[in-house]
């Protein structure tokens, strides 16, 4: 079951990563590079008029104008075609499906035939028209507005300037969004790097990867939904689709974050929410492709799902906080509360007030949300690292012999258990049991300090020879052992080096050191692996025989 769950999580993660990478590459490639680098300044145009009762009526821009009927509004200008040849005209009038003529020549027409937008989305778009450089004298610029609400048209200023100036003006209008998008991608990179770093050290990295995915999808959505991207794209339909799919999927990694960080795996409703997000994206894509239903007409479904998801998560957090009073949960709960408020405000601006800059509020909410989450996680990470360090020190003390500084019996038994549990990972190994000879006599004759000196010296001799090739342990008062995983074929040479270390010690010290050894190999001569109990028994018996032989030789 665990393998199946891990496979599902891995597949989902790979698919999300692919979506993010593809969307990012597409966002990079959709921006046109057709704006000329010329110098100049942006100028407000004047002299606009309309024809009413066969008379010219002067029109002041940046105000609301009501037509007599609910039909079109047509503005004329007799001067700018000659004065600003080759310049760009720009105005926010996409929601009125404007057409701009220079004389009889159509120089601009807004159309969303490739990708349908509603009035909220159109309101933030600028319409740029290039005035012909070879215009005839007396050419009249004509702008036709249509589809005004109850015949009322809220006119924006009509500005004119060189290409780079108009481009700079659009960038200036979007500068806040550009900065926030850049911050999102930067934070996504930081979270991704941190997650990979933690994964390398086998620490909990999933939540950082979840945040990285959320920030990347959020950044892609804000970028593709921005007026700048939609105005300068060569692929408006593709840009719009990227925007909608990023918006539909951006909450998926955040739901995973809640599950992984707050241990909410028990709440299966979160899995249902993610399935609904995936199903929503899939079904909307099918309806758009097969039935030609515009994505914008299905947008409310995603909004409803987001509202349900946020409310569900907040309710679960409140319930869990009442039970646990966890400080990290409180911070995350506050972060979700801030994003929920920002989301509700954005929806009100979008649906009720029809304010075009609905995304800015949500961008700010997302940044505050992520800042709180990252701060909380990093603080928690520091605390975990401190606790982990303390536990490692405590664990090392538990497995370390205080007198000699080498591993103790607890560490030895754990290593044997690991060998037994993962026998297939071990090609062969050697077990050497060692016993300090005559330690009791030394204690009786010279005192326990002398005996302690012999034990410490024995440990030092053993480490000097075997530490490079294996692990050394003190498993009893005068008992040592060594586990060797490398250079088993050089065992005789290692034992000779051990003898030389003991001789060197005895040459310069007053207490005589003698160590009896017994050796056993994990695999027998036929290559069959022994039981751990048999392996230990053989080494112990070999040591016993060697000690008995040494005692006989000493008596002789």
N, C-alpha and C positions, 0 to 999 in steps of 0.2 A: 504493500500500500504506500509506504514511504517513497519507494522508487517511482511509482506511478505519479505521486504528487510532485516529486522533484522534476520529473519529466515534463509534466504540465506547466510548472512554473518556469522551467528552462525554455520551453517552446514559446510561452507567452512573452517572456523577456526578450527572446531573439526577435520575435515578430514586432514588438514595440520598438526595439532598437532599429530594425530595418525601416519601420515607418518614419522614425525620427530622422534617420540618415537620408532617406529619399526625400522627405519634405525639406530638409535643410539644403540639400543639393539643388532641388527645384527652386527654392526661394532665392538661392544665389544666382541661378540661371535665368530667372524671369525678368530681371530688371533690364530695360532697354538702355542703350548708351547712345541715344540720338541727339541729346542736347548739345548744342555748340558752345564752345568756350569763348564767348565774346563779352566785351565789357559794356557797361551802361548802368542805368538806374531804373527802378520801378516807378511808374507814374500813374496817378489816378486819372482816368479819362473823364472828360466833360463833354457837353454838347449833345447829349442824348435826348431824343424826342420820340414821340409816338404820334400817329395820325388819329385824330378824333374829330368827327364831323367835318372831315376834309380840311382840317387845320392842324398845324404843328403844335403839339403841346410839350413843352420842355419837361424833362423827367430828371429828378434828382435821385441818384442811386442810394443804396444802403437804407432803403425804407420799404414799406409795404405799399403796393399799388393794387387797387381794385378795378377790374375791368367792368364795363357795363354788362357784359354777358359772361357766361362761364367758359368762354372760348379762349383764344390765343391772345398773348400779349406780344406785340412786335415793337422793338426799339430800333431807331435809326441813328446813324452818326455820319455827318458829311465830311469830317475833317481828318479823322485818324488814319484813314487808308493812305492818304498822301504823306502825312506827317511821320508815320511810323512804319514805313515799308520794311518788310522782313522781320518785324518785331513779333513777339508773342503776346496775344491777349489772354488774360486768365480771369476767371470768375467762378464762383461756386454756384452752379445752376444745373447740376446733373439731374436733380429731382424733377426739374421741369422739362426734361428731354430736349434740351436746347438744340437749335440749328443756327449756325452762323454763316452768313453769306458776305462775300466781297463782290458787290454788284450781283451778277447772276451766278458767280462761282461759289459753290458750297465749300467752305474751308474747315468746317467742323460740324459733326453731328454726334450727339451722345446716343449710344445704343448699348443696351444690355442683352442683346439677342443671344450672345454666347453664354452669358451667365446672368440670370435675373437677380436684381437687387431690389430691396424695398426702399421707401423714402428715407429711413434712418441711415441706411448705408450710402445712399446717393448724396445725402446732405453734406457729407464731409469731403466729397470729391470735387476737385477743381477741373474746369473745362479749359483746355489750352488750345488756342487757334492761332496759326501763323498767318499774319497779314502778307499777301503776295508782294514780292519785291518789284514786280513788273506791272503794278496796278495802273490803270488808266486814270487820267485826271477826271475828277468828279465822281470817282467810285464811292459808293455809299456802303457802309458796313451795316448789315441788318441782322438782328438777333431775334429769333422767334422762340418764345416761351410758351409752354402748353401744360395742361393738366394741373393748373393752379387750384388749390382748395377753395371751393365756392367763389372762384374767379379772383382770388387774392393771391398776389405774387410777392414774396418777400425777397426783394432784390439785394444782391451783394454788390460790392464795388467791382467795377471792371477795370483791371489794371493792365498796363502794357509795359514791356521792357524786353531787353535782349534775352536770349535763351538761358544763359547761365544765371542771370539775375532772377528770372522767374523760377528756375530750379532752386536757387538759393533761398528764395522766398518760401517755396513749398517745404524745404528742409527746415527752415526756421519755424514754420508753423507746427512741424512735427517733432521739434527738437526734444521736447519732454519725453515723448514716446520713444524716440530713438535712444535716448540715454537709458530709459528704463529697460528697453529690450536688450541693450548692450549689457546692463547689469545682470539681467536674467541669464543670458548666455554665459557670462563670466561666472556667476554663482553655480550654474549648471556644471561648468568645467571644474570648478573647485570641488563640488560635491562628488562628481565622477572620479576625479583624481584621488580624493580622500577615500572613496569606496574601494577603488582598486588597491590602494595602499593598505587599507585594513584587511582586505581579502587576502593579500599577500602574506600577512602575518596571522591569518586565520582568526581574525576578529570579526565581530558583527558588522558587515558592510552593506547589508541589504537596504537599510533605511536611507543611506546616502545615495545609493543607486536609484531608489524610488524618487528621492527629491531631485536628483539630476534629470531623470526622465520627465518629471512634472515640469521643471523649469524649462527644459528644452522644448517640450510641446507648447508650453505657455508662450515662450519667446517666438516660436514659429507662428502661433496663432496671432499674436499681437503684430508681428511683422507682416504677415500676409493679409491681415485685416486693416492695416494702416492705409491711409489715403495715399501716402507716398508710393507704396508698393503697387497699389491698384492703379494709380495714375500712370506710372512709368513701366508697367509690365507689357511685354509683348504677347503674353498668354493670359488674358483676363479670366477665362473660364478655369484654367488650371490654378491660377492664384486663388480664385474663390473657393475651389474644391479643397485646396490645401487648408485654407482658413477654416472651413466647416469641419473637416475631418480632424484637424488638430484640436478644435474646440470640443468635438464629440468625445475624443479619446484622452484629453488632458487629465481628467479626473481619475482615470484607472490607476496610474502609479500612486496617486495620493491615497486611494482606498487601500492599496497594498501597504503603504507607509503606516497607516493606522493599524492594520493587522500586525505588521512585523514589529513595530515600535511599542505598541501598547498591549501586545499579547492578546489581541481580540480575535484569534482564530476560532474561538468558541462561538462567535456570532456569525452564523452562516448567512445572515441577511446581507453581509458585506460581499460575499461571493455572488449572491443574487444580483446585487447592485452592479457589480462589474460585468456580469453576464448581460444585464440590461443595456449597459453602455455599448458593449460589443454588438449586441443585437440591433440596437438603435442605429449604429454606424452602418451595419450591413444592410438592414432593411431600407434605410434612406437611400443608400447607394443603388439598390435594386429598383426602388420606386422612381428614382431620378433617371436611371438608365432605360428602364423598360416602359414606364408610364409617363415619362417626361414631366414628372412633378418637380417643380423648382425646389431646391434645397431650402430657400428662404421661407417657403410656405410650411416646411416641416420643422423650422427652427424652434418653435414653441415646445416641441416634444423634448428636445435636448434641455431646454430651460427647466421644464417640469422635472426631468430626471435629476438635473443638478440640484434643484431645490429639495427634492426628496432625499437625495444622497447626503447633502449637508445637514439637513434636519435630523436624519437618522443617526449620523455619526455624532452630532452634538448631543442628542438624547442619550446615546450609549455612553458617551464620555461623562456626562453628568451623573448617570446611574453608577458608573464605575468609580467616579471620584467620591461620591457619597460613601461608597463602601471602603475604598482604600486610602483616601486623602493623599494620594501620590502627588508630589510637587511637580514632577515632569508632566504628568497628565494635565495638571492645572494650566501650565504654560501652553501646552498644545491645544487645550480646550479654548483658551483665550485667543490663540492664533486663528483657530477655526471660526470663532465668533467674529473676529475682525473681518475675515474673508467673507463670511456670510453677510455681514452688514454691507460690505463693499459690493457684493454680488446683488443684493436686493436693491441698493441704490442704482446700480448699473441697469438692472432690469426695469426699474421705474423710469430712468432716463430714456431707455430704449423704447419701451412699449407705451408709456403714458405721456411723457413729456416730449418724446421724439427728438431728444437732444443728440446731435451727432457725435459728441465726444464722450459717449457712454463708456468707451473702453479705458479711458484714462483713470477713472475712479477704480475700476476693477484692477488695472495694472498696479496702482498704488496699494490696493488691498492685498494683491498677490505678493508684492515685494515685502510688505510688512509681515505678512503671514510666513513667508519663507525665512525672513530674517529672524523671527521669533523661533521658528523650528530649528534652524541651523544653530542659533545661539544655545538653545536648550540641549540639542544633541551634542554639541562640542563640550558644553559644561558637563553633561552626563558622561561623555567619553573620557574627559580628564579624570572624573571621579572613578570611573571604571578602571582606567589605567592605573590609578593610585591603588585601588583595591586589589587589582590583579598583581601589581608589584609586591604589595604586602603579602598576598597569598603565596606568591612564588617564593618570597623569602621564608615565610612560615613553612611552606612545603619542603623547601631545601633544608631547613633546620630539622624537620621531621625525618628526612632521609639522609641526614649527615651525621656521622660519628663525631661527637664533639671533641674527643681526645685527639684523634688522628686527622680529622678533616676529610676523610674519604667516606664513601657511601656506607650506610649501615644495613642491617638485616632487612629492614622494611623495603628499602630500595632493591635489595637483592631478590626478595620474594616477588616484587612487582615485575622485575625484569624476567624472571623465570615464567611468570604467568603470561607475559607478553609473548615469550617464545612459544609457549604452549598454545596460545590463542592464534598466533600467526605463524605456525610452523612452516607453512609454504614459503614464507619470505626469507627463511634462513637456510642458506646452502649447507653450512656446517658451523660448528662452534666447539670451543674447548672450555671445559670447566676444571679449574685448579683449586683444590682445597689445600689450605696451608695452616700449620699449627706451630706456634712458637714453643720450642722445646725448653723444658726446665724452668718455665716462668714461676711456678710455685716455689721452687728452691731459691730462685733469685729473690722473691718477695720475703721468704723466711730468713735468708741470710743477710740481705742488704736493705730490706724495707720495700714498701710499696712504691716509693718514688723511683727506685731502681727498676722495679718491674714496669712502671709506666714508661720509663725511658726506653726500655726494650721494645714495648708495644709500639711507641711512636717511631722508633728507628726501624722496626720491621715494616711498618706501613710505608715509610719513606723509601726503603729498598724496593718494596713491591711496586710502588708508584713509578720509581725511576725506570724500571724495566718494562712494566706491562701497560702503563697508562696510555701509551701511544697506540697500542693495539687492541685495547679492550677497556673493561670497567673493573675497578678494584673495590672490594667491600671488606669491612670488618663485621663479622657475623656473630661474634661472641667475645668472651674475655681475651683469650689468646688465639682465637680462630679468625682466619682471613680466607677470602676466596677471590678468584679472578675469572671473569668471563671474557674470552677472546673470540672475536668474530673475523679478524684478519690475520694473515701470516700464520695460520695453523700449521702449515707445512714446516715452519721454522721453529717448532716447539722445542726441540732439543737445544737449539742455539739460544732461545730465550731462557731456558732453565740454566744453561751455563752462565749467561749474563747475570742471572739471579745469584748464583754461587759467587761470582766475582764481586757483586755488590756487598754480599755478606762478609766476604774476606776483607774487603776494603774497610768496612765498618769495624770489624774486630781488630784490625791493625791499629786503629787510633782510639779505641774506647776501652774502658775498664771492665764493662759487663759483657760477657760472652753471648753472642746472638747465634742461635741455630734455628732453622726453619725446615720442617718436614713438609713435603708436598705430595699430593696425589692428583693424577690427571685422568680425565675421561673425555671422550669425544661424543658429540651429539649423535653422530651417525656411526654405525658399525662398519666393519670392513667390507660389507656387501652394499653399503650406501643406504641402508634402512635406518630411519630415524627412531631413536629410542624414546621411551617414556621418560618424562622429567624425573620421576622417582627413581627409575633404574639408572639414569644418568648421574644423579647425585650419589646414589649408593655406590656405583663403581668408583667414582672419584674418592669417596670417603674410605672405601676398602683399600684402594691403592695407597692412600695416605697412611692408613693403619699398618699396612704391610711394610711400607718404607720406614715408619717410625719403629716398628718392631725390629727390623733389620738394623737400624741405626743403634738401638739399645744393645743388641747383641754385639755389634762391632765395638761399642764403647766399653762393654764389660771385658771383651777380649784384649 
